[in-house]
Amino acid sequence: SFFTANNSAVIKKKGKKAQAVASSDQHNSLDGVENQLPLPVTGYGVWVSEIMLQQTRVEAVIPYYIKWMKSFPTVHDLADASEEDVNAHWAGLGFYRRARLLHKGAKLV
């Protein structure tokens, strides 16, 4: 019947998905990774990375992110920065509106 056919397809999909997740968990262990990260992971850092990664490849963002986080390690450092300094650090990533809004958001925090 239609119900049985659709039901078994869902079960198979769920089974494959569960198997893929279990396999991924086994091969992507995070033991020791935190020691390899160049910068601490913070909510602010995640926010910055999310904004930078909009419409931009990860490979392109990494050097900009590291430079940004070293220059503006906290949201307060970003809020205190001049617009010119923020734009200078963003130069090359494009979509400069993202930098302006990130800077404006930091000032509101």
N, C-alpha and C positions, 0 to 999 in steps of 0.2 A: 504494500500500500504506500501511498504518498507519504504518510506520517512516518512509517517505518524507514523508508529510504532516506528521508531528510534527517531523521533522528540518528541513523547510523553514520551519516556523513559528518554530522556535528561531533559525534563521539570520536570518530577517526581524526578530525581536525584537532579536537581538544587533546587527544592522545599524542599526536605529533607535536603540538605546541608544548605540552608538558614535557615530552622527551627532549625537545630542543632546549627548553629552559634548564632542565637538569644537566644536560650535556654542557651548556654554556657555563653554569655555575661551577662545574668541575674543572673546566679549562681556564677560567678567568679568575682564579683565586687572587685576592688582593693582598696576600701576605707579603709584607715588606715594601709594597708600592708607596706607602706614605713616606718612606725614607727617600724615595727617588723624586718626589715632587719638589720643584724648585721654590714653590711658594705655599704657604698654608692655605687650606681650603676654608673659605668663610662665605657667609651669605652675601656679603658685598662682592666678593670675587666671583661668585656664581652669577650675580646680577650683571656685573661688567661683562663676563664671558657671554652670557645670553644676548646682550645687546650687540656685542661685537660680532657674534656668529650669525646674526640675521643677514641673510643674503650674502654671506662671505664664507669661503672655504676655511676649514680648520687649519690647514697648513699655512694659510695666509695670516690667520689671526694670532697664532702662537707667539711670534716675536713681538707683536704689538701688545699683546696681553701681558707678557713678562715685563716689558718696558713700562707699561701703564701701572702695573701693580707695584713696581719698584719706586716709581715716582709718586704715586697716589695710593699708598698701602691701606688707607682707611677711607671710609666715606667722608670723614671730616677733612682729610687732606684734599680730597677732590673738591669738596665744597669751598675750601679756602683758596683753591687754585684760580688763576685768572683764566678768562675765556680764551685768551691767546695761547696760554700754556696747554690748556685742554685740547684746543684745535691742533697745536703743534704735535702733540702725542698721537692724535687721531689721523694726522696726515698720511695718506696712502690707503686708508681703509675705505674711503668713499662714504657716501650717505652721511654727511657731516651733521645732519639734523639729529642723528642718534647721539652724537657726542654732546650737542647742545642740550638735549633733553636729559641725558644722563647727568650732566653737570647741574642742570636745574633741579633734578630729582634729589641729588646729593645735598643741595642747599636746603631743600624742604625737610630733609631728614634731620 
